[in-house]
């Protein structure tokens, strides 16, 4: 393996993060996931998935966004994906 592949990137643990910044990012992420939930309710599954993914880019631990994605996959008949996302959500929360 190349040396670059062997080198591990440093990880930032949740306790190492600035709590105020984490709170701000989660609030913004939840605003976006609320919009995703609205699209889900309107039956706009692909739009809901895209919006929920955007929420997760803002804060990766937003379980509301994860549940929107799981519900969309369930409605699309993508049961394995829905189960995988739901399992991840349970691990986070």
C-alpha positions as CSV (number, residue, x, y, z in Angstrom):
1,X,0.0,0.0,0.0
2,X,1.2,3.5,-0.7
3,X,2.3,5.5,2.3
4,X,-0.5,8.0,1.9
5,X,-3.1,5.2,2.1
6,X,-1.5,3.9,5.3
7,X,-1.5,7.3,7.0
8,X,-4.6,7.8,9.1
9,X,-6.2,11.2,9.3
10,X,-6.6,12.6,12.8
11,X,-10.2,12.3,14.1
12,X,-12.0,15.0,15.9
13,X,-14.0,13.5,18.7
14,X,-17.3,15.1,19.7
15,X,-15.9,16.2,23.1
16,X,-13.1,18.1,21.2
17,X,-15.6,20.2,19.3
18,X,-16.7,23.7,20.4
19,X,-20.2,23.2,22.0
20,X,-21.5,26.5,20.9
21,X,-20.5,25.9,17.3
22,X,-22.0,22.4,17.4
23,X,-25.3,23.8,18.7
24,X,-25.4,26.4,15.9
25,X,-24.7,23.8,13.3
26,X,-27.3,21.5,14.6
27,X,-29.9,24.3,14.7
28,X,-29.1,25.1,11.0
29,X,-29.2,21.4,10.1
30,X,-32.6,21.0,11.7
31,X,-34.0,24.0,9.8
32,X,-33.0,22.2,6.6
33,X,-34.3,18.8,7.7
34,X,-37.7,20.5,8.5
35,X,-37.8,21.6,4.9
36,X,-36.9,18.0,3.9
37,X,-39.8,16.7,6.1
38,X,-42.1,19.1,4.3
39,X,-41.1,17.7,0.9
40,X,-41.5,14.2,2.2
41,X,-45.1,15.1,3.4
42,X,-45.8,16.5,-0.1
43,X,-44.6,13.3,-1.7
44,X,-41.5,14.9,-3.2
45,X,-39.2,12.0,-2.3
46,X,-36.1,12.9,-4.3
47,X,-36.3,16.5,-3.2
48,X,-36.7,15.4,0.4
49,X,-33.7,13.1,0.1
50,X,-31.5,15.8,-1.4
51,X,-32.6,18.3,1.3
52,X,-32.0,15.8,4.1
53,X,-28.5,15.1,2.7
54,X,-27.8,18.8,2.8
55,X,-28.9,18.9,6.4
56,X,-26.5,16.1,7.1
57,X,-23.6,18.0,5.4
58,X,-24.2,20.8,7.9
59,X,-24.3,18.4,10.9
60,X,-23.8,14.7,10.5
61,X,-25.7,13.7,13.6
62,X,-29.1,15.1,12.7
63,X,-31.3,12.1,13.3
64,X,-34.4,14.0,11.9
65,X,-32.7,14.2,8.5
66,X,-31.7,10.5,8.7
67,X,-35.3,9.5,9.4
68,X,-36.5,11.5,6.4
69,X,-34.1,9.6,4.2
70,X,-35.1,6.3,5.7
71,X,-38.8,7.1,5.1
72,X,-38.1,8.1,1.5
73,X,-36.3,4.9,0.9
74,X,-39.1,2.9,2.5
75,X,-41.7,4.6,0.3
76,X,-39.5,3.9,-2.8
77,X,-39.3,0.2,-1.9
78,X,-35.6,0.4,-1.1
79,X,-36.0,-1.7,2.0
80,X,-32.3,-2.5,2.6
81,X,-31.3,1.1,2.3
82,X,-34.2,2.1,4.6
83,X,-33.1,-0.5,7.1
84,X,-29.5,0.6,6.9
85,X,-30.3,4.3,7.5
86,X,-32.7,3.5,10.3
87,X,-30.0,1.3,12.0
88,X,-27.5,4.2,11.7
89,X,-30.1,6.5,13.2
90,X,-30.6,4.2,16.2
91,X,-26.8,4.0,16.7
92,X,-26.6,7.9,16.8
93,X,-29.7,8.4,19.1
